[in-house]
Amino acid sequence: QQQVKQSPQSLIVQKGGISIINCAYENTAFDYFPWYQQFPGKGPALLIAIRPDVSEKKEGRFTISFNKSAKQFSLHIMDSQPGDSATYFCAAYLGSSNTGKLIFGQGTTLQVKP
Amino acid sequence: DAGVTQSPTHLIKTRGQQVTLRCSPKSGHDTVSWYQQALGQGPQFIFQYYEEEERQRGNFPDRFSGHQFPNYSSELNVNALLLGDSALYLCASSAAGYQETQYFGPGTRLLVL
């Protein structure tokens, strides 16, 4: 019940296209949903995050769509660029009494072709 | 403003040895979480330190232990290393009251032979 399921495992998109990565969860106690971008040999970098009382959040070319009733959320990368080629992780935060942990999906490797 | 720093960047150990990894949180942050990331997998939560105490622990054996110092920096210790402990060890820092917003360091790549 603490899992976060992410799909697809890999994604190839043409430059200028839209990249869409999906995640699903079961535990309704999750209260914060961040997306991280990770380049090879680097640590994950926080990209954008959303709370369950919001249905959409946009920052530049990155948008999170959140469907609380379906327990699903997705990352949309508009006008995808070769520099966006990286591994993307969704996560969900399970917190209580001033502590908590992030539970990550399995990751999606995105390749943006020039 | 320095971000999260970790040392060393790479480490090679043999089975049965012990290892200590170090982390300095982002300026203004007082909470440190440690994660293990196996190749091709998402990070897995090990434990979290706040006010020099372990506040929460993931599904990792007692061979994994940690410490937080008064300056908020932290150490991760792993005893009796196994081949399966080979992974990228990530430290993430956050601020009290905002523990969900975690910023990761570059990680320490541990190889156990």
Interface residues (C-beta under 8 A of the other chain):
Chain A: Q6 D31 Y32 P34 Y36 K42 G43 P44 A45 L46 A49 F89 A91 Y93 G95 N98 T99 G100 K101 L102 I103 F104 G105 Q106 G107
Chain B: V4 Q6 S33 Y35 G40 Q41 G42 P43 Q44 F45 Q48 Y50 R55 Q56 G58 L90 A92 A96 G97 Q99 E100 T101 Q102 Y103 F104 G105 P106 G107
